[in-house]
Amino acid sequence: MNRILILLLTLTVCYSCSEPPVPEAGVPLTLAEERHSRISDLRYDLRFVIPADTAAPVMGEETLHFHMEKKADLVLDFKASTESIKEVRANGDDCRFVYKNEHIVIPAAELKEGSNTVEIRFVAGNAALNRNADYMYALFVPDRARTAFPCLDQPDMKAVFTVALSIPENWKAMTNGPLKSIEKSDSLIWWKFAPSEKISTYLFSFTAGNYFSETRMVDGREMEFFHRETDSAKLAASIDEIFSIHAASLKFLEEYTGIPYPFRKFAFTAIPAFQFGGMEHPGAVWYNAGSLFLEKSATKTQLIRRANLIAHETAHMWFGDLVTMKWFNDVWMKEVFANFMADKIVAEILSDDQPDVKFITQHYPLAYAIDRTTGANPIRQELANLDQAGTMYGGIIYHKAPVVMQQLERIMGEKPFQNGVRKYLRNYAFANASWPDLIAILDEETDQDLKSWNDKWVNKPGRPSFDFPITDLKANTYGLFTADTTAAVPSDPVARTLYWLNLYENMLEGRYYTPMEYAQKLLDGLEREKEELIVTMQLRQLSSVYWRFLTERQRQDFAPTVEARLWKLLERSNPSNVRKTLLKSFNEMALSVGAMEKLYAIWKMQMPPAGISLSEGDYTDIASALALRSHPAADSILDVQSQRITNGDRKERFHFLRPSLSADQQVRDEFFESLKRRENRRKEAWVGDALAHLHHPLRRGASEKYLLPSLEMLEEIQTTGDIFFPVNWLEQSLGMYSSASANKIVNDFLTAHPNYNGLLKNKILQAADNLFRAQKLLAGN
Ligand SMILES: [Zn+2]
């Protein structure tokens, strides 16, 4: 209390003040509900001065307009420090406020019923601004807007954002609203934007930087694209596709929903090292540049992944942006619809003759990877405070939910389902809805019992087990089925996909095949398989078994067979994409000196086997694999590879990853140590890649000692990192271990922390599932 009184006296004009109550830190659900009940007509006018020097602060000013139903204290979210708040005024006058628990509280006495204005000058926190030497981008999902400016940071307080950005002279800027003017005042250049539509704080964003920009009219709609790609071959192979997939997605969605694209502007930016695949800010979609720009030689999997990503983010314009969940426990709704629509869109634009094979290979393995574990979570979870919202994300909402949604569509029928979805979008446009709101609408369209379906599939975790084989391919095939090991491999592609999927899951349960037997069976299966997506799935399974579930001895003995058979297959006349996929697997699993020399020759001469075309990224992968295998020339290989990379952003990434590849244990130890400091974890995608090197199976003996500190850092990673980082951190750290000692480290950690955050504990149990299974499977080998 004293400290606050002193602050009040020094910072503001203080009246005879009694301290107003301050909610707990974060954004508690109770606060969110209370604010929603009496505050409306929210508008933010925001001005940020963004210097190029990342050490200099970003200064901000905002004017907040809102309507207050009943006079009460105003609680704003601002996760910063007292020093960050320079001035607070309410309705034109200096005002009293308290700053505590990440909230600015303005007492009721300073406000009035009806319309109010609050003006704040502040230093914007850098936590969500992703500042680099020549570009920056805001990423506020799920509750990070409050680290950059004072706001009501909850999805159901939609607002209009009007933005002005002062940026360095050679930079460009983009935000949700269209550009209005570029003005010079004093020494500053201001990019001023027209207001956005009504959107949630997590969907508000802006970027500024040294970008190339490309504007096109596609189907009568202007689209703007910012990027930093310098490779002309990549640009030539990608730009047209990127625009046309967006256009096709928009067209499909307008037809399916019956609602024209709801926002006045369409633009997107490709960001190097972006921490997700994409983020759906309306009018300003961010993409990971690496997922967007592909070479001519891209594999089918890569092309599908890009089309899916673009279709997914575009679908969000309706599902998530136009109609938004009330609270982040229903974040899965926007994700499931985005994935569900993306599957329909991609089937159409890539004129895929096997959409079911794509659907199964894309979703089932990743859904099972979580749902088979003891940490499996239901699709719909409870969330008491938004500062835990990141833990809602994972394989269940991205991959089980689409399976479940497909079931729902099959139960209801396509047309009634579509009618319900249209009604839902119309009813809640530019507003918010919960899952029960949607179920109530769908219920009107069907005679089926949606309540019990919902209880079983949405509210409960886990994968069902059946004591019979998969029979009806079109019915619900989600679960663990028995297998007939005497039956031939099915000729129907869908049946074959399910066959391999189910056998692998059974192997993990210790049924029918030991890991070694199953690896042999996969090699035989690969000989006959022509469907690229099934080949890719088989190779993933093979790599998983090879590194996780074989003993060291078995792997050494088996390696020459794997190498020889993969090499033979990749020389055969498969489609060139399949050959490339096989070469990638060869690179992943090669162990013998002979195989190493093959890879070295390909890398050195930049001469892949006939019919395969490799990109700079592929050569980086080969160079990294050679380094991880302690090739005698590792250092000079990495030096040369670094010189070969011309794009500055990719060079920077390679430079960051380099110590994680070092043969020198001390260099790797120092690198791991450096990750304990937050500033070294800012490029989360790169950190994930570096962890994969550190914990590579060939290095795991020396890296096991990183496991305990990595677990001890998890809570901090969750608090400071973006939504996917805790899972990525865990998966890259724990995912490839199989030893009893690693198993003990995880179990001891869980025992030593009986009151550990339940949502995070589940993430540990999910990531360690293969490690737990390895204890039983290795014993049986
Ligand atoms: Zn999404």
Residues whose N, C-alpha, C, O or C-beta is under 5 A from the ligand:
A	BS01	ZN	E335 A338
